[in-house]
Amino acid sequence: MKLRFHRTVRDKIWQKHQVRLYEVLEAIRDPRRRTFVSHDEPEGRVYLLLGRSEAGRLLRIIFISRRNGNWMKTALDAYERDKKAYNKK
């Protein structure tokens, strides 16, 4: 999956959540990643992706699917409920 982002989002996920862009890229390449539809917005459908970085960090990545690609909104450490959803078969 290809994920686009603005520099402001990249900077925000580091400053607010201490998530590096390379961790997000590793998580979206996780073969066990899980993707769920979150909700619809006027600009497009919003998705939640749960994936693990190579270091083992489980991330919650929110992105919006627009006509011009998938745009990351934020990325942070997964919540407890996300861990259960990620481990579900």
C-alpha positions as CSV (number, residue, x, y, z in Angstrom):
1,M,0.0,0.0,0.0
2,K,1.2,3.5,-0.8
3,L,0.7,6.1,1.8
4,R,1.2,9.8,1.3
5,F,1.7,12.4,4.0
6,H,2.3,16.1,4.5
7,R,5.5,17.3,6.3
8,T,3.3,18.8,9.0
9,V,1.8,15.3,9.7
10,R,5.2,13.8,9.8
11,D,6.4,16.4,12.3
12,K,3.3,16.1,14.4
13,I,3.5,12.3,14.8
14,W,7.0,12.7,16.1
15,Q,6.4,15.7,18.4
16,K,3.1,14.4,19.8
17,H,3.4,10.6,19.7
18,Q,7.2,10.0,19.2
19,V,6.5,7.9,16.1
20,R,9.1,8.0,13.3
21,L,8.1,7.8,9.6
22,Y,10.1,4.7,9.1
23,E,8.1,2.9,11.8
24,V,4.9,3.8,9.9
25,L,6.3,2.4,6.7
26,E,7.4,-0.8,8.5
27,A,3.9,-1.2,10.0
28,I,2.1,-0.8,6.7
29,R,4.3,-3.6,5.3
30,D,3.6,-5.9,8.2
31,P,2.1,-9.1,6.7
32,R,-0.2,-9.4,9.7
33,R,-1.5,-5.8,9.5
34,R,-5.2,-5.3,9.9
35,T,-7.2,-2.5,8.2
36,F,-10.7,-1.4,9.2
37,V,-13.1,1.2,7.9
38,S,-13.5,3.9,10.5
39,H,-15.9,6.4,9.0
40,D,-16.7,8.5,6.0
41,E,-15.9,12.2,5.7
42,P,-16.7,14.6,2.8
43,E,-13.1,14.2,1.5
44,G,-13.1,10.4,1.5
45,R,-13.3,7.2,3.6
46,V,-11.2,7.1,6.8
47,Y,-9.4,3.9,7.7
48,L,-7.6,2.5,10.7
49,L,-4.6,0.3,10.1
50,L,-2.9,-1.7,12.9
51,G,0.6,-2.9,12.2
52,R,3.8,-3.8,13.9
53,S,7.1,-2.1,13.3
54,E,10.3,-4.3,12.9
55,A,11.1,-3.3,16.5
56,G,7.8,-4.8,17.7
57,R,5.9,-1.5,18.3
58,L,2.2,-1.9,17.5
59,L,1.0,1.3,15.7
60,R,-2.5,2.7,15.1
61,I,-2.3,4.5,11.8
62,I,-5.3,6.6,10.6
63,F,-5.5,7.5,6.9
64,I,-8.0,8.9,4.5
65,S,-8.6,7.5,1.0
66,R,-9.0,10.3,-1.5
67,R,-9.0,10.4,-5.3
68,N,-5.3,11.4,-5.3
69,G,-4.2,8.6,-2.9
70,N,-4.2,7.5,0.7
71,W,-3.2,10.3,3.0
72,M,-1.9,9.7,6.6
73,K,-3.8,11.7,9.2
74,T,-1.9,10.5,12.3
75,A,0.0,7.5,13.8
76,L,0.4,6.6,17.4
77,D,0.8,3.7,19.8
78,A,-2.1,1.2,19.6
79,Y,-4.7,1.2,22.3
80,E,-5.4,-1.9,24.4
81,R,-8.5,-2.7,22.3
82,D,-6.4,-2.4,19.1
83,K,-4.0,-5.0,20.5
84,K,-6.9,-7.4,20.8
85,A,-8.1,-6.6,17.2
86,Y,-4.6,-7.1,15.8
87,N,-4.2,-10.5,17.5
88,K,-7.6,-11.7,16.4
89,K,-7.5,-14.3,13.6
